[in-house]
Amino acid sequence: MSDDFKRASILCLTRIIGKLNHGLVVTLHAFNFFSNGGVMKMKKYGVLVVDDSAFMRKIICDIIEASSQFYVAGRARNGIDAIEKVKRLKPDIVTLDIEMPELNGLDALKILMAEMPLPVVMLSSGAASTLEAFELGAVDFVVKSELLKENNEKEVEDFYKRLQVALNAKLPKILKEEERMSVPPQVESEPIRKSEVPIVQKKSPKDLIVIGSSTGGPTALQTIITKFPKSMPVPVVVVQHMPRGFTKALADRFNRLCNVRVKEVEHGEILEAGTVYVAPAGIQTGLQKNANGKYVANQRLTSHVETLFKPSIDVTLLSVYEDAKDKILAVILTGMGNDGLRGCREIKKMGGTVIAESEETCVVYGMPRAVFEAGLVDKKLPLQQIPDEILSYV
């Protein structure tokens, strides 16, 4: 490629993009393109891999080095080593093991988020500690055992995707100590009394609430569900994207932290007011009304709805919109992708209501953006305002 051709090409590109806001940036990319013999060099992002197991560090590092988007910025064997290397190496993102000697992953995460916040993806081998990591500021997690599978191409691609999403994510709100550890007194169930619900301006009453969330969801859900009264007048169904084994731990944790009862929903279970039901991972949860007007959970491994997620927000919403008609409230929280879009579209046709979390508080403004840009959202609100808005419909 001749120098004259390079100069002419760059001049042409500069004129074309002269009217664009980011003309200079694009021109520089064009210069780099031609200066490298017509090969565009993409920016790669540095990952600090933290794990006390040398074997696991090698597995993770080999996976990262095989990517076109990431490189290994450094390796650390425990939390103390990780903090020192984050300060010195300044990686773009950290993958962080939880169980480590000297300083474990959770304690290291506290220090990192307080002193030098950056995107952290946890390498998890247990549900309870992973949920605590979300409260401390982790963006996402990957189950270690998934990366150790013999044919793990799908899991590796998912790992890359999670790293990319974490890079672009807004760092989640770190819950205060009293928000994380305070446990409301658990009292025996009483008849539901409307007077126990906080006084808010009432809207068209609903008899079912479905909340969908993905990346950043556990912390967002905790912010909302802890505001519900024990005598919540209608059942609430939560569909959170998670792997098997994690939704039960999520439900149990919320049940300890909340006044309202929280449990993982079971097949054939009749939904009752005063309870939040978490859809289990690994299967799909549908809802239908029985002859008595009660919603009943119907679970199956597959669905006619094409989706990558189990559980899927779309599957749940599409199963119930005809029965619920205008009595359903769908709430779409932080998360990547557009799960929930198809279900919300049908809900709106039947006169139902959709609330979406606003971009300012989303860790990932994906699912809420999808329903908002489709014109399906009745109200878009920051996370802190969503609990009162939900209660205004019950």
Order of alpha helices (4+ residues) and beta strands (2+ residues): alpha-alpha-beta-alpha-beta-alpha-beta-alpha-beta-alpha-beta-alpha-alpha-alpha-beta-alpha-beta-alpha-beta-beta-beta-beta-alpha-beta-alpha-beta-alpha-beta-alpha
